Amino acid sequence: MMAIKHKITGLLVLLFASVSCTDWDDFKKYQAGGEIVYPGRGDTVLVASGRNRTQLLWVLSADPRVTGYKLYWNNRADSLEAAVPSDLIGDTVRIMINPLQEGSYNFEMYSLDAKGNRSVPLRFNGRTFGANYENGLLNRTISTASYDSTRKVLQVSWNTPDTVNIHTELKYIATDSKSKSVLVGPDVQESKITDWKPGTILNYRSSFKPDRKAIDVFTVTRYDTMSVRKPE
């Protein structure tokens, strides 16, 4: 039994000695093309939706080997490739994809180096908006509209808007019979107009963003109207 143990121990010593004498670089011969190089990919992409376009803010890796990028979407049917200036390494690159049909997209981003090596992929989602979104928008609503004939002031009270309201255009006929308009911000609850012509119609139309990061504003395609009872 002791002799068998000595033989096993001797074999293990010879095995480890053989491995230790092998240069680590020799294992590269088992990799097609030699050592695999992955440029730094960057870990953050901020996606800002727009009107049939999308803006990407890509925080680059600090890897000085990065010389460009390649971006895929539509299951790699579409792509965009561009160089990255060396003075932007570690900084932020702004990428605009335009035009881009309204819809949702899965993106795949790679960093590239001068030899054509590419990083591991950075995958993220994005969305664009267009006519379908805009046609579904509704104007911010008016709660009440009343006219004080003594003070000659038209008072318009607004309901709180939903989503990301940018402003509402309120059009009216002034006392000089000319058309005028004012922009009402989303935080304004009450508008007072001192030159409204009694008996005329109010028209209003709102503008929105799909979300706070969006780069484009969308406006309701039609004006809503409201009549104010003429004071006696």
C-alpha positions as CSV (number, residue, x, y, z in Angstrom):
1,M,0.0,0.0,0.0
2,M,2.8,2.4,0.9
3,A,4.5,1.7,-2.5
4,I,1.3,2.6,-4.3
5,K,1.1,5.9,-2.5
6,H,4.7,6.8,-3.4
7,K,4.0,6.0,-7.1
8,I,0.9,8.3,-7.1
9,T,2.8,11.1,-5.4
10,G,5.6,10.8,-7.9
11,L,3.1,11.0,-10.9
12,L,1.5,14.2,-9.4
13,V,4.9,15.8,-9.0
14,L,5.8,15.1,-12.6
15,L,2.4,16.4,-13.8
16,F,2.8,19.7,-12.0
17,A,6.4,20.1,-13.1
18,S,5.3,19.6,-16.7
19,V,2.6,22.3,-16.4
20,S,4.9,24.8,-14.6
21,C,7.5,24.5,-17.3
22,T,5.0,25.3,-20.0
23,D,5.0,29.0,-21.1
24,W,1.5,30.5,-20.6
25,D,1.7,32.1,-24.0
26,D,1.8,28.6,-25.5
27,F,-1.9,28.3,-24.7
28,K,-2.7,31.1,-27.2
29,K,-2.1,28.7,-30.0
30,Y,-5.5,27.2,-29.1
31,Q,-7.2,30.5,-29.7
32,A,-7.9,31.2,-33.3
33,G,-6.0,34.4,-34.3
34,G,-4.2,34.5,-31.0
35,E,-5.1,36.6,-27.9
36,I,-8.7,38.0,-27.9
37,V,-8.8,41.8,-27.3
38,Y,-11.9,43.6,-26.1
39,P,-11.9,47.4,-26.2
40,G,-13.7,49.0,-23.3
41,R,-17.4,49.3,-24.2
42,G,-18.7,52.1,-21.9
43,D,-21.5,51.3,-19.5
44,T,-24.0,54.0,-19.9
45,V,-26.3,55.2,-22.7
46,L,-29.0,57.8,-22.1
47,V,-31.8,57.5,-24.7
48,A,-33.9,60.6,-25.6
49,S,-36.9,60.1,-27.8
50,G,-37.9,62.5,-30.6
51,R,-40.1,62.9,-33.6
52,N,-39.1,60.1,-35.9
53,R,-35.6,60.3,-34.4
54,T,-33.6,59.2,-31.3
55,Q,-30.7,60.9,-29.6
56,L,-28.2,58.8,-27.7
57,L,-25.7,60.1,-25.1
58,W,-23.1,57.5,-24.7
59,V,-20.6,57.7,-21.9
60,L,-17.4,56.3,-23.4
61,S,-15.0,53.9,-21.7
62,A,-11.7,55.5,-20.6
63,D,-9.9,52.8,-22.7
64,P,-7.5,54.8,-25.0
65,R,-7.7,52.0,-27.6
66,V,-11.2,53.0,-28.5
67,T,-11.3,54.7,-31.9
68,G,-14.9,54.3,-33.0
69,Y,-18.2,52.6,-32.5
70,K,-20.8,50.6,-34.3
71,L,-24.5,50.6,-33.5
72,Y,-27.1,48.0,-34.7
73,W,-30.9,48.0,-34.6
74,N,-33.8,46.2,-36.4
75,N,-32.2,42.8,-35.7
76,R,-29.0,44.1,-37.3
77,A,-30.7,45.1,-40.5
78,D,-29.7,48.7,-39.9
79,S,-26.4,50.0,-38.5
80,L,-24.4,53.2,-37.9
81,E,-20.6,53.4,-37.6
82,A,-18.5,56.4,-36.8
83,A,-15.1,57.4,-35.5
84,V,-14.5,58.7,-31.9
85,P,-12.0,61.6,-31.6
86,S,-9.2,60.8,-29.1
87,D,-10.0,63.9,-27.0
88,L,-13.4,62.4,-26.2
89,I,-12.2,59.2,-24.6
90,G,-13.8,58.9,-21.2
91,D,-16.3,61.7,-22.2
92,T,-19.7,61.6,-23.7
93,V,-20.6,61.1,-27.4
94,R,-23.9,62.5,-28.8
95,I,-25.4,60.2,-31.5
96,M,-28.5,61.1,-33.5
97,I,-30.3,58.4,-35.4
98,N,-32.4,60.3,-37.9
99,P,-34.8,59.4,-39.6
100,L,-36.1,56.5,-37.5
101,Q,-39.7,55.3,-38.0
102,E,-42.0,55.6,-35.1
103,G,-41.8,52.6,-32.8
104,S,-39.8,50.7,-30.2
105,Y,-36.3,49.5,-30.9
106,N,-33.6,47.2,-29.4
107,F,-30.1,48.6,-29.9
108,E,-26.7,46.9,-29.8
109,M,-23.6,49.0,-29.4
110,Y,-19.9,48.1,-29.8
111,S,-16.7,50.0,-29.2
112,L,-14.1,49.5,-31.9
113,D,-10.3,49.9,-31.8
114,A,-7.9,50.7,-34.7
115,K,-7.4,47.0,-35.5
116,G,-11.1,46.3,-35.9
117,N,-11.5,44.5,-32.5
118,R,-14.8,45.3,-30.9
119,S,-16.0,45.3,-27.3
120,V,-18.6,43.1,-25.7
121,P,-22.0,44.4,-26.7
122,L,-24.0,47.1,-24.8
123,R,-27.7,46.4,-25.3
124,F,-30.5,48.9,-24.5
125,N,-34.0,49.9,-25.7
126,G,-35.4,53.1,-27.2
127,R,-38.5,54.5,-28.7
128,T,-39.5,57.1,-31.3
129,F,-42.7,59.0,-31.6
130,G,-44.6,60.4,-34.6
131,A,-48.0,61.0,-36.2
132,N,-49.6,58.1,-34.4
133,Y,-48.6,59.5,-31.0
134,E,-49.5,63.1,-32.0
135,N,-52.9,62.2,-33.3
136,G,-53.8,60.6,-30.0
137,L,-53.1,63.7,-27.9
138,L,-55.9,65.6,-26.2
139,N,-55.9,69.3,-25.2
140,R,-55.6,70.4,-21.6
141,T,-59.2,71.1,-20.5
142,I,-60.8,74.3,-19.3
143,S,-62.7,74.1,-16.0
144,T,-64.7,77.3,-16.3
145,A,-64.6,80.6,-18.3
146,S,-66.4,83.6,-17.0
147,Y,-66.4,87.3,-17.8
148,D,-66.6,90.1,-15.2
149,S,-68.3,93.0,-17.1
150,T,-67.6,95.4,-14.3
151,R,-63.9,94.9,-14.4
152,K,-63.9,93.9,-18.0
153,V,-61.8,90.8,-17.3
154,L,-62.2,87.3,-18.8
155,Q,-61.1,84.6,-16.3
156,V,-60.2,81.1,-17.6
157,S,-59.7,78.4,-15.0
158,W,-57.7,75.3,-16.2
159,N,-57.8,71.7,-15.1
160,T,-54.4,70.1,-14.2
161,P,-52.8,68.7,-17.3
162,D,-51.7,65.1,-17.5
163,T,-48.4,63.7,-18.9
164,V,-45.6,66.2,-19.7
165,N,-47.5,69.4,-20.8
166,I,-45.3,72.1,-22.2
167,H,-47.9,74.8,-22.7
168,T,-51.3,75.5,-24.1
169,E,-52.0,78.2,-26.6
170,L,-55.1,80.2,-25.9
171,K,-56.5,82.2,-28.9
172,Y,-59.1,84.9,-28.6
173,I,-60.5,87.9,-30.3
174,A,-59.4,91.2,-28.7
175,T,-61.4,94.3,-28.3
176,D,-59.8,95.7,-31.5
177,S,-61.3,92.7,-33.4
178,K,-57.8,91.2,-34.0
179,S,-56.8,87.7,-33.2
180,K,-54.4,87.3,-30.3
181,S,-53.0,84.4,-28.4
182,V,-51.2,83.7,-25.1
183,L,-49.2,80.7,-24.0
184,V,-50.4,79.1,-20.7
185,G,-47.8,77.1,-18.8
186,P,-48.6,73.8,-17.2
187,D,-48.4,75.3,-13.6
188,V,-50.9,78.1,-14.4
189,Q,-54.3,77.4,-13.0
190,E,-56.0,80.7,-14.0
191,S,-55.6,83.0,-16.9
192,K,-57.0,86.6,-16.9
193,I,-57.5,88.5,-20.1
194,T,-58.3,92.2,-20.0
195,D,-58.8,92.8,-23.8
196,W,-61.1,90.0,-24.7
197,K,-64.0,90.9,-27.0
198,P,-67.2,89.8,-25.3
199,G,-69.3,87.2,-27.2
200,T,-66.4,85.8,-29.2
201,I,-65.2,82.2,-29.1
202,L,-62.1,80.9,-27.3
203,N,-59.8,78.4,-29.1
204,Y,-57.1,76.5,-27.3
205,R,-54.5,73.8,-28.2
206,S,-51.8,72.1,-26.1
207,S,-48.3,70.9,-26.7
208,F,-46.6,67.9,-24.9
209,K,-43.5,65.8,-24.7
210,P,-43.8,62.0,-24.5
211,D,-41.5,62.1,-21.5
212,R,-39.2,64.7,-19.7
213,K,-36.1,63.5,-21.6
214,A,-37.7,63.8,-25.0
215,I,-36.0,66.2,-27.5
216,D,-39.1,67.2,-29.5
217,V,-42.4,68.8,-28.6
218,F,-45.7,67.4,-30.1
219,T,-48.8,69.5,-30.5
220,V,-52.5,68.4,-30.6
221,T,-53.6,68.5,-34.2
222,R,-56.8,70.5,-33.6
223,Y,-58.0,73.4,-31.5
224,D,-60.8,72.9,-29.0
225,T,-63.3,75.7,-28.7
226,M,-65.3,77.2,-25.8
227,S,-68.0,79.9,-25.8
228,V,-68.4,82.4,-22.9
229,R,-71.8,83.7,-22.2
230,K,-72.1,87.4,-23.2
231,P,-72.7,89.5,-20.1
232,E,-76.0,91.3,-19.9
